[in-house]
């Protein structure tokens, strides 16, 4: 069963300075929480997160694992613009992904979730 939890703290200034926004679950628009879309540093305190450069989980995506990111270059961004984020769903045990075949049929494909550096990634079994 998928579990989505964690904590991420976003800062307006570099090196964890300025106003901050603490997020514990899906946040579809930072401005709705009184925080501008300028993020210059991030502290992922638990879980793995996917952040987007636009609100409503749109635009370029950044996968962030447990770590400190003192400036936006550390998460491979070219600007300080970020608009939404959500925790990555963590899955325990094998799951199946349904694939469409060229003849219109559907086949189940097993996946395995593997812990890596306090985050997770999926691989074919």
C-alpha positions in Angstrom: 0.0 0.0 0.0 1.3 3.5 -0.9 2.2 5.8 1.9 2.7 9.6 1.4 4.3 11.4 4.2 7.2 13.6 5.1 8.3 17.1 5.8 9.9 19.7 3.5 10.8 23.3 4.4 11.1 25.9 1.7 13.0 29.1 2.2 12.9 32.4 0.3 16.6 33.1 0.8 19.7 31.1 0.1 21.3 29.1 2.9 18.0 28.7 4.7 17.3 32.4 5.4 14.2 34.5 5.0 10.6 33.5 5.2 9.9 29.8 5.3 7.1 27.4 4.4 6.8 24.0 6.1 4.9 21.4 4.1 3.7 18.0 5.4 1.6 16.8 2.4 0.4 17.9 -1.0 0.7 21.6 -1.6 -0.8 22.6 -5.0 0.0 26.3 -4.7 2.5 28.1 -2.4 0.8 31.5 -2.9 -2.4 30.1 -1.4 -0.4 29.6 1.8 0.9 33.2 1.7 4.3 32.2 0.3 5.7 33.6 -2.9 6.9 31.3 -5.7 10.5 32.2 -5.1 12.4 29.3 -3.4 16.2 29.7 -2.9 16.9 26.9 -0.4 15.2 23.7 0.7 15.5 21.3 3.6 14.0 17.9 3.1 13.6 16.7 6.7 11.8 13.4 5.9 10.5 11.5 3.0 11.1 12.0 -0.7 9.4 14.9 -2.6 8.6 15.9 -6.1 8.5 19.7 -6.6 7.2 21.6 -9.6 8.1 25.0 -11.0 4.4 25.9 -11.4 1.3 25.6 -9.2 -1.1 22.7 -9.5 1.8 20.2 -9.9 2.7 21.4 -13.4 5.9 22.2 -15.2 9.4 21.0 -14.7 9.7 18.4 -11.9 12.5 18.1 -9.3 12.9 14.9 -7.2 14.3 15.8 -3.8 15.5 13.3 -1.1 16.5 13.7 2.5 19.2 16.4 2.4 19.8 20.2 2.6 19.8 22.2 -0.6 21.3 25.6 0.2 20.6 27.1 -3.3 18.5 26.2 -6.3 21.6 25.0 -8.3 21.7 22.0 -5.8 18.4 20.6 -7.1 19.5 21.3 -10.7 17.2 24.2 -11.3 18.0 27.2 -13.5 15.8 29.6 -11.5 14.3 30.1 -8.0 10.8 29.7 -9.3 8.8 26.9 -7.7 5.0 26.7 -7.3 3.9 23.3 -5.8 5.2 20.1 -4.3 4.0 16.7 -3.0 5.5 13.8 -1.2 6.5 10.8 -3.3 4.3 7.7 -2.6 6.4 5.0 -1.0 5.3 1.4 -1.8 6.1 -1.6 0.2 6.3 -5.0 -1.6 5.8 -5.8 -5.2 3.2 -4.0 -7.2 1.9 -4.5 -10.8 1.8 -2.0 -13.6 -0.5 -2.6 -16.5 1.0 -2.2 -19.9 -0.9 -1.8 -23.1 0.3 -4.2 -25.9 0.3 -3.3 -29.6 -2.5 -5.8 -30.2 -4.7 -4.0 -27.7 -4.2 -6.5 -24.9 -3.0 -5.7 -21.4 -0.2 -7.4 -19.5 0.8 -7.0 -15.8 4.4 -6.1 -15.2 5.9 -6.6 -11.7 7.8 -3.8 -10.1 10.0 -3.7 -7.0 10.6 -0.7 -4.8 14.1 -0.4 -3.5 15.3 1.9 -0.7 18.2 4.2 -1.8 19.7 6.9 0.3 16.6 7.4 2.4 14.4 7.7 -0.7 13.1 5.1 -3.0 13.1 4.2 -6.7 11.3 1.6 -8.7 12.9 -1.1 -10.9 11.6 -3.9 -13.1 11.6 -7.3 -11.4 
